[in-house]
Amino acid sequence: MIGFAALAILAGVLVSLSRQINGRLAISTSAMESSFWNHIVGLVFITVVALLIGGLFAGQPQEAPWWAYLGGPVGVIFIAAGSWLIARIGAAQTALLIIAGQMVFGVVLDIAMGAPGNTLARIIGVALILAGMWVARSSKP
C-alpha cells in the first residue's frame, strides 16, 4: 500500500510540474500551442519508452468500448485549460481548483459506480478539503 501511495504522490508532483512547465510554454506561445507540443513530445516519449521496454501493442483495442477513447480529447482540454489558467491565476490557484474538481467528481463517480467505502466519510472529507482550500485562498498575510 505504501508503494501505491508513494506512486500517487509522485504522480501528483509530476502533474503539478507538468502544469507549471506547460503554463510557461503557453506564456511564450499560446495555450493551444502549448497543449500541441505537450502531446507531440509525450507521444514521442511514450513511443520510445514502450518500444524499449515492450507493451506498446499488447492489448486488444477493438474490445474497448467507444467511450474508453475519450480520455485523449478530455486530456487535451485539461492540458490546454491548465496552461491557459496558470498564466492568468497562477500555479497554486490552478492546482487547487483542479484538485477540487477531481475530488468532487471522484466522490460523485464512486457514489454512482457503487464503489465500496463510507460515502458519508468521503463527502465529509471532500468538504473539509474544499473548506481548507477556501481558507487558504481567502486568508491575507
ROVODO-345908 format. One record per residue (C-alpha): residue number from 1; residue in three letters; y, z, x. Coordinates in nm, 2 decimals. Each point is the difference from the previous one (the first is absolute). Example, Ala and Ser with C-alpha at 12.3 -4.5 7.8 and 13.67 -1.06 7.14 Angstrom:
BEGIN
num=1 | residu=Ala | y=-0.45 | z=0.78 | x=1.23
num=2 | residu=Ser | y=0.34 | z=-0.07 | x=0.14
***
This chain:
BEGIN
num=1 | residu=Met | y=0.00 | z=0.00 | x=0.00
num=2 | residu=Ile | y=0.24 | z=0.08 | x=0.29
num=3 | residu=Gly | y=-0.05 | z=-0.35 | x=0.14
num=4 | residu=Phe | y=0.09 | z=-0.16 | x=-0.34
num=5 | residu=Ala | y=0.31 | z=0.22 | x=-0.03
num=6 | residu=Ala | y=0.10 | z=-0.09 | x=0.36
num=7 | residu=Leu | y=-0.05 | z=-0.37 | x=-0.08
num=8 | residu=Ala | y=0.21 | z=0.04 | x=-0.32
num=9 | residu=Ile | y=0.28 | z=0.17 | x=0.19
num=10 | residu=Leu | y=-0.01 | z=-0.27 | x=0.27
num=11 | residu=Ala | y=0.02 | z=-0.26 | x=-0.27
num=12 | residu=Gly | y=0.31 | z=0.17 | x=-0.14
num=13 | residu=Val | y=0.16 | z=0.01 | x=0.34
num=14 | residu=Leu | y=-0.07 | z=-0.37 | x=0.05
num=15 | residu=Val | y=0.14 | z=-0.09 | x=-0.35
num=16 | residu=Ser | y=0.32 | z=0.19 | x=0.09
num=17 | residu=Leu | y=0.02 | z=-0.17 | x=0.34
num=18 | residu=Ser | y=-0.07 | z=-0.34 | x=-0.16
num=19 | residu=Arg | y=0.27 | z=0.05 | x=-0.26
num=20 | residu=Gln | y=0.25 | z=0.09 | x=0.27
num=21 | residu=Ile | y=-0.09 | z=-0.30 | x=0.22
num=22 | residu=Asn | y=0.01 | z=-0.24 | x=-0.30
num=23 | residu=Gly | y=0.33 | z=0.15 | x=-0.11
num=24 | residu=Arg | y=0.15 | z=-0.06 | x=0.34
num=25 | residu=Leu | y=-0.12 | z=-0.36 | x=-0.01
num=26 | residu=Ala | y=0.14 | z=-0.04 | x=-0.35
num=27 | residu=Ile | y=0.34 | z=0.10 | x=0.14
num=28 | residu=Ser | y=-0.01 | z=-0.29 | x=0.25
num=29 | residu=Thr | y=-0.15 | z=-0.24 | x=-0.25
num=30 | residu=Ser | y=-0.07 | z=0.07 | x=-0.37
num=31 | residu=Ala | y=-0.25 | z=0.20 | x=-0.20
num=32 | residu=Met | y=-0.19 | z=-0.31 | x=-0.08
num=33 | residu=Glu | y=-0.01 | z=-0.13 | x=0.35
num=34 | residu=Ser | y=-0.10 | z=0.34 | x=0.13
num=35 | residu=Ser | y=-0.28 | z=0.01 | x=-0.25
num=36 | residu=Phe | y=-0.11 | z=-0.35 | x=0.10
num=37 | residu=Trp | y=-0.02 | z=0.09 | x=0.37
num=38 | residu=Asn | y=-0.17 | z=0.33 | x=-0.08
num=39 | residu=His | y=-0.28 | z=-0.19 | x=-0.18
num=40 | residu=Ile | y=-0.03 | z=-0.28 | x=0.25
num=41 | residu=Val | y=-0.03 | z=0.23 | x=0.30
num=42 | residu=Gly | y=-0.23 | z=0.23 | x=-0.20
num=43 | residu=Leu | y=-0.22 | z=-0.30 | x=-0.09
num=44 | residu=Val | y=-0.03 | z=-0.10 | x=0.37
num=45 | residu=Phe | y=-0.06 | z=0.36 | x=0.10
num=46 | residu=Ile | y=-0.28 | z=0.07 | x=-0.25
num=47 | residu=Thr | y=-0.16 | z=-0.34 | x=0.06
num=48 | residu=Val | y=-0.02 | z=0.07 | x=0.38
num=49 | residu=Val | y=-0.13 | z=0.35 | x=-0.05
num=50 | residu=Ala | y=-0.26 | z=-0.11 | x=-0.26
num=51 | residu=Leu | y=-0.12 | z=-0.28 | x=0.22
num=52 | residu=Leu | y=-0.03 | z=0.24 | x=0.30
num=53 | residu=Ile | y=-0.18 | z=0.28 | x=-0.19
num=54 | residu=Gly | y=-0.16 | z=-0.20 | x=-0.28
num=55 | residu=Gly | y=0.02 | z=0.03 | x=-0.37
num=56 | residu=Leu | y=0.25 | z=-0.27 | x=-0.08
num=57 | residu=Phe | y=-0.23 | z=-0.18 | x=-0.24
num=58 | residu=Ala | y=-0.26 | z=0.27 | x=-0.08
num=59 | residu=Gly | y=0.04 | z=0.02 | x=-0.38
num=60 | residu=Gln | y=-0.05 | z=-0.19 | x=-0.32
num=61 | residu=Pro | y=0.36 | z=-0.08 | x=-0.11
num=62 | residu=Gln | y=-0.11 | z=-0.21 | x=-0.29
num=63 | residu=Glu | y=-0.15 | z=0.32 | x=-0.15
num=64 | residu=Ala | y=0.33 | z=0.19 | x=-0.01
num=65 | residu=Pro | y=0.19 | z=-0.01 | x=-0.33
num=66 | residu=Trp | y=0.31 | z=-0.22 | x=-0.01
num=67 | residu=Trp | y=0.24 | z=0.30 | x=-0.01
num=68 | residu=Ala | y=-0.15 | z=0.13 | x=0.33
num=69 | residu=Tyr | y=0.22 | z=-0.26 | x=0.18
num=70 | residu=Leu | y=0.32 | z=0.13 | x=-0.15
num=71 | residu=Gly | y=0.03 | z=0.24 | x=0.30
num=72 | residu=Gly | y=0.15 | z=-0.29 | x=0.20
num=73 | residu=Pro | y=0.30 | z=-0.08 | x=-0.23
num=74 | residu=Val | y=0.05 | z=0.37 | x=-0.07
num=75 | residu=Gly | y=0.01 | z=0.07 | x=0.38
num=76 | residu=Val | y=0.25 | z=-0.28 | x=0.05
num=77 | residu=Ile | y=0.23 | z=0.16 | x=-0.27
num=78 | residu=Phe | y=-0.05 | z=0.34 | x=0.16
num=79 | residu=Ile | y=0.09 | z=-0.12 | x=0.35
num=80 | residu=Ala | y=0.30 | z=-0.20 | x=-0.11
num=81 | residu=Ala | y=0.14 | z=0.28 | x=-0.23
num=82 | residu=Gly | y=-0.05 | z=0.26 | x=0.27
num=83 | residu=Ser | y=0.17 | z=-0.22 | x=0.26
num=84 | residu=Trp | y=0.29 | z=-0.06 | x=-0.24
num=85 | residu=Leu | y=0.04 | z=0.37 | x=-0.09
num=86 | residu=Ile | y=-0.01 | z=0.15 | x=0.35
num=87 | residu=Ala | y=0.31 | z=-0.19 | x=0.09
num=88 | residu=Arg | y=0.18 | z=0.13 | x=-0.31
num=89 | residu=Ile | y=-0.12 | z=0.36 | x=-0.05
num=90 | residu=Gly | y=-0.16 | z=0.09 | x=0.33
num=91 | residu=Ala | y=-0.36 | z=0.05 | x=0.12
num=92 | residu=Ala | y=-0.04 | z=0.36 | x=-0.12
num=93 | residu=Gln | y=0.13 | z=-0.06 | x=-0.36
num=94 | residu=Thr | y=-0.21 | z=-0.32 | x=-0.02
num=95 | residu=Ala | y=-0.31 | z=0.18 | x=0.12
num=96 | residu=Leu | y=0.06 | z=0.29 | x=-0.25
num=97 | residu=Leu | y=0.03 | z=-0.23 | x=-0.29
num=98 | residu=Ile | y=-0.30 | z=-0.21 | x=0.10
num=99 | residu=Ile | y=-0.21 | z=0.32 | x=0.03
num=100 | residu=Ala | y=0.13 | z=0.12 | x=-0.34
num=101 | residu=Gly | y=-0.11 | z=-0.33 | x=-0.15
num=102 | residu=Gln | y=-0.34 | z=0.02 | x=0.17
num=103 | residu=Met | y=-0.06 | z=0.36 | x=-0.11
num=104 | residu=Val | y=0.09 | z=-0.06 | x=-0.36
num=105 | residu=Phe | y=-0.19 | z=-0.32 | x=-0.04
num=106 | residu=Gly | y=-0.30 | z=0.15 | x=0.19
num=107 | residu=Val | y=-0.02 | z=0.28 | x=-0.25
num=108 | residu=Val | y=0.03 | z=-0.24 | x=-0.29
num=109 | residu=Leu | y=-0.28 | z=-0.22 | x=0.14
num=110 | residu=Asp | y=-0.22 | z=0.31 | x=0.06
num=111 | residu=Ile | y=0.05 | z=0.11 | x=-0.36
num=112 | residu=Ala | y=-0.05 | z=-0.36 | x=-0.14
num=113 | residu=Met | y=-0.31 | z=-0.05 | x=0.21
num=114 | residu=Gly | y=-0.15 | z=0.34 | x=-0.07
num=115 | residu=Ala | y=-0.01 | z=0.11 | x=0.36
num=116 | residu=Pro | y=-0.16 | z=0.34 | x=0.06
num=117 | residu=Gly | y=0.24 | z=0.29 | x=0.06
num=118 | residu=Asn | y=0.24 | z=0.22 | x=-0.18
num=119 | residu=Thr | y=0.26 | z=-0.22 | x=-0.18
num=120 | residu=Leu | y=0.24 | z=0.29 | x=-0.06
num=121 | residu=Ala | y=-0.01 | z=0.09 | x=0.37
num=122 | residu=Arg | y=0.08 | z=-0.36 | x=0.09
num=123 | residu=Ile | y=0.29 | z=-0.02 | x=-0.24
num=124 | residu=Ile | y=0.14 | z=0.34 | x=0.12
num=125 | residu=Gly | y=-0.05 | z=-0.11 | x=0.36
num=126 | residu=Val | y=0.19 | z=-0.32 | x=-0.05
num=127 | residu=Ala | y=0.28 | z=0.18 | x=-0.19
num=128 | residu=Leu | y=0.04 | z=0.24 | x=0.29
num=129 | residu=Ile | y=0.01 | z=-0.29 | x=0.25
num=130 | residu=Leu | y=0.26 | z=-0.17 | x=-0.21
num=131 | residu=Ala | y=0.20 | z=0.32 | x=-0.03
num=132 | residu=Gly | y=-0.01 | z=0.05 | x=0.37
num=133 | residu=Met | y=0.12 | z=-0.35 | x=0.06
num=134 | residu=Trp | y=0.28 | z=0.05 | x=-0.24
num=135 | residu=Val | y=0.11 | z=0.32 | x=0.16
num=136 | residu=Ala | y=-0.02 | z=-0.16 | x=0.35
num=137 | residu=Arg | y=0.21 | z=-0.29 | x=-0.12
num=138 | residu=Ser | y=0.26 | z=0.20 | x=-0.19
num=139 | residu=Ser | y=0.06 | z=0.27 | x=0.26
num=140 | residu=Lys | y=0.31 | z=-0.04 | x=0.21
num=141 | residu=Pro | y=0.05 | z=0.16 | x=0.35
***
